[in-house]
Amino acid sequence: MTVRKNQANLTGPEKKAFVDAVLEVKRTGKYDEFVLAHRTRFSIDMNTGVYVGHFGPSFLPWHRKFLIDFENELQKIDPSVSIPYWDWTADNTVGSSLWAPDFLGGTGRPLDDQVMDGPFAHSGGNWTINVSVDSRAFLARRLAYRVPTLPPRSDVDAALAMPTYDSPPFRDGSAGFRSTLEGSAGYMSMHNRVHTWVWGHMETSVSPNDPVFWLHHAFVDKLWADWHALHPTSAEYLPAGGTVDVIDLNDTMPPWPNTTPQNMLDHTQFYTYA
């Protein structure tokens, strides 16, 4: 069984195994397919108002499936590897361990936000941005530039206390756990705020270009698992059916022809969290 660990607790060899697997998935070209899939889904969600991967109730199951598929690619390289999670309520400074040169590298240089250290620096020759929204061939970050702080634990606890997964109209501004965690009820909060705090590629539709994307969304996914454990008698997913322009419980989630939110509710069939 795959166990996803807090990145702060990874050993040196575990960090290296994760980095090496990510680099190999990038070398094969498969990594860029994930970036393109995310960009395509975000564009459709943003421009059509039919919410699948973002801005609606299937935000959480869609990204759970997205991470599972990526984790499967990593494990083709090294079966021991899993996606670590980044608890941004605790490791919440530019000096936190995940930004070290032996893991994800640090913030970008002031000139152009280019990451200059770590295994994903363009200068190392292993990380060229091929799926982009601009002309940058390098990974870009500027930590704590647009917003100075990451979401506090009190925000997470308040979200976890909510008894309802989602509510009408099941989109931006809806009340409930999903919308609060995604940050769509207040753009500069929770999940959305973390993307903005990292800045650079993380603030765009091609956010998976930054490997921190996977660690961020693993923590978001963990919080969904935590919420479910706290509210076992609540509706696991809403809406159950008959809702226009969002994914109902048993609707398929593009681009997967056979995956519904119902299929994604029990994460323990795929992995657990430590």
C-alpha positions in Angstrom: 0.0 0.0 0.0 1.3 3.4 -0.9 1.8 5.7 2.0 2.1 9.5 1.5 4.3 11.2 4.0 4.7 14.7 5.3 7.7 16.1 3.3 9.2 17.5 6.5 9.6 13.9 7.7 11.3 12.5 4.5 14.8 11.1 4.8 17.5 12.2 2.5 17.2 9.0 0.4 13.4 9.4 0.2 13.8 13.0 -1.1 16.3 11.8 -3.7 14.1 8.9 -4.8 11.1 11.3 -5.3 13.2 13.9 -7.2 14.9 11.2 -9.4 11.5 9.7 -10.3 10.1 13.2 -11.1 13.1 14.0 -13.3 12.7 10.7 -15.2 9.0 11.2 -15.8 10.0 14.6 -17.2 12.7 13.1 -19.4 10.3 10.7 -21.0 7.9 13.5 -21.9 5.1 12.1 -19.8 5.4 14.9 -17.3 4.5 17.5 -19.9 1.4 15.5 -20.7 0.2 16.2 -17.2 0.9 19.9 -17.5 -1.0 20.0 -20.8 -4.0 18.1 -19.3 -4.2 20.6 -16.4 -3.9 23.6 -18.7 -6.7 22.2 -21.0 -9.0 21.4 -18.1 -8.5 24.8 -16.5 -9.1 26.6 -19.7 -12.4 24.7 -20.3 -13.5 25.3 -16.8 -12.7 29.0 -16.9 -14.1 29.7 -20.4 -17.2 27.5 -20.6 -18.7 27.7 -17.1 -18.9 23.9 -17.1 -17.0 23.2 -13.9 -15.0 20.0 -13.6 -11.5 20.4 -12.3 -12.0 23.8 -10.8 -14.6 26.1 -9.3 -17.1 23.4 -8.5 -17.7 20.3 -6.4 -15.6 17.9 -8.4 -12.4 20.0 -7.7 -11.4 17.5 -5.0 -12.2 14.2 -6.8 -10.8 15.5 -10.1 -7.4 16.4 -8.5 -7.4 13.1 -6.5 -7.6 11.2 -9.7 -5.0 13.5 -11.3 -2.5 12.8 -8.5 -3.2 9.1 -8.5 -2.3 9.0 -12.2 0.9 11.0 -11.6 1.8 8.8 -8.7 1.4 5.7 -10.8 3.9 7.2 -13.3 6.4 7.8 -10.5 6.0 4.2 -9.3 6.8 2.9 -12.8 10.2 4.4 -12.2 10.5 3.5 -8.5 7.8 1.5 -6.8 8.9 2.9 -3.4 8.0 6.5 -4.3 4.9 8.3 -3.3 3.8 11.9 -3.5 4.7 13.7 -0.2 2.4 16.4 1.1 3.3 19.9 2.1 1.6 21.1 5.3 1.7 24.8 4.5 0.2 25.7 7.8 3.4 24.5 9.5 6.1 24.8 6.9 5.1 28.3 6.0 8.3 30.3 5.4 10.7 30.7 2.5 13.2 28.8 4.7 11.1 25.7 5.1 12.7 22.4 4.3 11.0 21.7 1.0 12.7 24.8 -0.6 16.2 23.3 0.2 18.7 22.8 -2.7 18.5 19.0 -2.2 14.7 18.9 -2.7 12.6 21.5 -4.7 15.0 24.4 -4.7 14.2 27.9 -3.5 12.6 31.1 -4.6 13.5 32.7 -8.0 16.0 35.5 -8.5 14.6 39.0 -8.5 15.4 39.7 -12.1 12.9 37.3 -13.7 11.8 34.8 -10.9 14.0 32.1 -12.3 14.7 29.3 -9.9 18.5 29.0 -9.8 19.2 26.2 -7.3 18.0 22.6 -6.8 17.3 19.8 -9.3 14.6 21.7 -11.1 16.7 24.7 -12.0 16.8 25.2 -15.8 20.5 25.8 -15.6 21.0 22.1 -14.5 19.7 21.0 -17.9 16.9 18.7 -16.6 13.9 21.0 -16.4 12.9 22.9 -19.5 9.3 24.3 -19.5 7.7 23.0 -22.7 4.0 23.6 -21.9 3.6 27.3 -21.0 1.5 30.4 -21.1 4.5 32.6 -22.0 8.0 32.4 -23.4 9.8 31.3 -20.2 11.8 28.1 -20.6 12.7 28.1 -17.0 10.8 27.3 -13.8 9.7 30.5 -12.1 8.8 31.2 -8.5 8.8 34.2 -6.2 7.8 33.0 -2.7 5.8 35.3 -0.5 5.8 38.0 -3.2 2.1 38.5 -4.1 0.8 37.5 -0.6 3.1 37.5 2.4 1.6 34.6 4.4 0.2 31.1 3.9 -3.1 30.0 5.3 -3.0 29.4 9.1 -4.1 26.3 10.8 -7.1 28.1 12.2 -8.5 28.4 8.6 -8.0 24.7 8.1 -9.7 23.8 11.3 -12.7 26.1 10.5 -13.0 24.4 7.1 -12.8 20.9 8.6 -15.6 21.8 11.1 -18.0 22.5 8.3 -20.6 19.7 8.2 -21.6 20.1 4.5 -19.4 19.1 1.5 -20.9 21.7 -0.8 -24.1 23.6 -1.5 -26.1 25.2 -4.2 -25.3 26.8 -6.6 -22.3 24.4 -6.5 -19.8 26.8 -7.9 -17.7 29.9 -6.9 -19.2 31.4 -3.8 -21.0 28.2 -2.6 -21.0 27.5 1.1 -19.4 24.3 2.4 -16.1 22.5 2.9 -15.1 22.2 -0.8 -15.6 25.8 -1.7 -13.8 27.0 1.5 -10.9 24.6 1.0 -10.5 25.5 -2.7 -10.7 29.2 -1.9 -13.3 30.0 -4.4 -15.5 31.6 -1.7 -12.7 34.0 -1.2 -10.0 33.9 -3.9 -7.0 34.8 -1.7 -7.7 32.0 0.8 -6.8 28.4 1.4 -5.8 26.4 -1.8 -5.9 29.4 -4.0 -3.7 31.5 -1.6 -1.0 28.8 -1.7 -0.8 29.0 -5.5 -0.5 32.8 -5.2 2.1 32.7 -2.4 4.4 30.5 -4.5 3.8 32.7 -7.6 5.5 32.1 -10.9 4.2 29.1 -12.8 2.1 28.1 -9.8 -0.1 31.1 -10.4 -1.0 30.0 -13.9 -3.0 27.2 -15.6 0.3 25.3 -16.1 1.0 25.1 -12.4 2.1 21.5 -12.5 5.3 22.8 -14.2 6.4 23.4 -10.6 6.8 20.1 -8.8 5.5 21.7 -5.6 2.1 21.5 -7.2 1.9 17.8 -6.4 2.9 18.3 -2.7 0.4 21.2 -2.4 -2.4 19.1 -3.8 -1.5 16.1 -1.8 -2.1 18.2 1.3 -5.4 19.5 0.0 -6.3 15.8 -0.7 -5.3 14.9 2.8 -7.5 17.6 4.2 -10.4 16.1 2.3 -9.7 12.7 3.8 -9.5 14.3 7.2 -12.8 16.0 6.7 -14.4 12.8 5.7 -13.1 11.1 8.8 -14.5 13.9 11.0 -18.0 13.7 9.3 -18.6 10.1 8.5 -22.4 10.5 8.5 -22.4 13.6 6.3 -23.1 13.4 2.6 -19.8 12.4 1.2 -20.3 14.4 -2.0 -22.8 16.9 -3.3 -24.6 17.3 -5.6 -26.0 13.8 -5.9 -27.7 14.4 -9.2 -29.6 16.6 -11.6 -27.3 19.7 -11.4 -26.5 21.6 -14.6 -22.9 22.5 -15.5 -21.2 20.6 -12.6 -20.3 17.0 -12.0 -22.8 15.0 -10.0 -21.8 12.1 -7.8 -22.1 9.5 -10.6 -21.2 11.7 -13.6 -17.9 10.9 -15.3 -15.1 13.5 -15.0 -13.4 14.4 -18.2 -10.8 13.4 -19.4 -11.4 10.0 -17.8 -14.3 8.1 -19.5 -14.9 5.7 -16.5 -14.1 7.8 -13.4 -16.8 9.5 -11.3 -16.6 11.3 -7.9 -18.1 8.2 -6.4 -15.1 6.2 -7.5 -12.8 8.7 -5.7 -14.5 8.9 -2.3 -12.4 6.2 -0.6 -8.8 7.1 -0.9 -7.7 4.1 1.1 -8.1 1.8 -1.9 -5.2 3.7 -3.4 -3.0 5.1 -0.6 -3.0 6.2 3.0 -1.5 9.2 4.8 1.1 9.2 7.5 
